[in-house]
Amino acid sequence: MSDLQTKINNIPEWAFYAELDEATGYNDTDLSEYVRGCNTCTWDSSIKSYILKIIYNFDKLKHYFNKPSYSTYCRYLKYWVYSEKKNYEIRHSNEKTFWNNCIPCIWKNLQTKNINSHGTCELDYDNFSNAIISMKRELDMFCAIKKHLGNTEELKTNKEYCMAFNQRKDYYVNLILKYLSSIPNKTYLEPKFFDIDDACSLKNIDTIFSDINCSIEEDCKSCPVQDCSSAIDEALSSASPSCICEPFPEQSATEDLTYNSSYEVPLSICITFFVTIVICFLLYKHTPFGHWLHNSLRSRYLLRKNMDNENTQELLEINSRYSDSIENREYNITYENF
């Protein structure tokens, strides 16, 4: 688990929400006093485990009675309740009436038993779809992240921590957009439903989901400058006068590039020509265009052949008529007296 995720899990609202999902020991709860007056509730059924868990978790809200943070934890408890409702409807699609007949009545009894000076925690999301409730939950949870971690000194100085925070922000933006796209077009979206507090609402979405500029740490510190002139002079004076000339790496690389280019150009031309021939063959054999071209060429061939046959026949007929005329012609020979 990353350091950022560990810090997020330790945010009080997040820790409270996680405890609701991990509740244990709720099977020992006595239901009799909470189902009193709920005449339509058939609690000894598939809904019983959900009722027990809701009663058990509602008791955790007592820690925040008469405190300003009560409304915050009430919202998180309601997010969890409606998440449980969605799970129940998926698992027991033919028994949805059990939830509606039991949970609202039992919730009312819980409020009556637990009086709080900071108002009541009403289940007032029934008229909203699960996608809208999920949008509000994710907005609320990211606002908690930004409130507790968005202005810390570590976020301003630690580049990796800052980048991870921005990635988490992008994750919540995509998640909210996904829920938004799943809302039916005819659904009326009430902006006030997302007014969580003055700093967290859809009106301030540009501020809430703005990127945090991550500072760039200097990976290389300035090193002391050393005077190497004496070492260079010493190396030059002790160097051997003989010198072996070798090509520069740049020159060798250029020659290799020229050689490779002279070899690759004809190869690429041949490959291109071959691929072109193959494509033309496939187009001719397996496409409507090829069928049309074949029929067109065959029609031209047959037309030309017919024309040649007609011309030949015509010439033969002319030649025959000419021969007949020669044979049937009368020759008159005249004699003159000398």
Secondary structure as UniProt FT lines:
FT   HELIX           3..9
FT   HELIX           12..21
FT   HELIX           26..28
FT   TURN            32..34
FT   TURN            36..37
FT   TURN            39..40
FT   TURN            46..47
FT   HELIX           48..58
FT   HELIX           59..64
FT   TURN            65..66
FT   TURN            68..69
FT   HELIX           70..91
FT   TURN            92..94
FT   HELIX           96..113
FT   TURN            117..118
FT   TURN            126..127
FT   HELIX           130..149
FT   TURN            150..151
FT   HELIX           153..157
FT   HELIX           159..181
FT   TURN            185..186
FT   HELIX           191..194
FT   HELIX           202..204
FT   HELIX           205..208
FT   HELIX           229..237
FT   HELIX           249..286
FT   HELIX           288..327
//
